[in-house]
Amino acid sequence: MRELSQIEKKTYNFIKDAGEIQTTNIPDKHMCGAVASLKNMGLVEVFKKYTSYYRKRKKKFVKINSKSLPHSI
């Protein structure tokens, strides 16, 4: 696996500290772009869930993939 770039490390640590965060609440647009590459590497998981019980719309969330935690981040 290739080495993570600086912004990918920053994004990974931000998501790890937040636990589970909505993709629209990620503060930097570069961090939003890094989510796709982290997902392709298998480090994060993007999923949809309901935010309230009376709305039918689902929102996208991102969290750290617990199956493949890297050792050196």
ChimeraX attribute file (.defattr): number of C-alpha atoms within 10 A of each C-alpha:
attribute: neighborCount
match mode: 1-to-1
recipient: residues
	/A:1	4
	/A:2	5
	/A:3	9
	/A:4	15
	/A:5	10
	/A:6	9
	/A:7	16
	/A:8	20
	/A:9	16
	/A:10	15
	/A:11	22
	/A:12	22
	/A:13	14
	/A:14	15
	/A:15	20
	/A:16	16
	/A:17	12
	/A:18	13
	/A:19	11
	/A:20	14
	/A:21	18
	/A:22	18
	/A:23	18
	/A:24	12
	/A:25	9
	/A:26	16
	/A:27	11
	/A:28	12
	/A:29	9
	/A:30	12
	/A:31	18
	/A:32	17
	/A:33	13
	/A:34	20
	/A:35	23
	/A:36	15
	/A:37	14
	/A:38	19
	/A:39	16
	/A:40	11
	/A:41	13
	/A:42	15
	/A:43	18
	/A:44	23
	/A:45	17
	/A:46	17
	/A:47	13
	/A:48	12
	/A:49	12
	/A:50	13
	/A:51	13
	/A:52	10
	/A:53	7
	/A:54	7
	/A:55	8
	/A:56	10
	/A:57	11
	/A:58	12
	/A:59	14
	/A:60	14
	/A:61	17
	/A:62	21
	/A:63	21
	/A:64	23
	/A:65	16
	/A:66	11
	/A:67	9
	/A:68	11
	/A:69	12
	/A:70	9
	/A:71	5
	/A:72	5
	/A:73	10
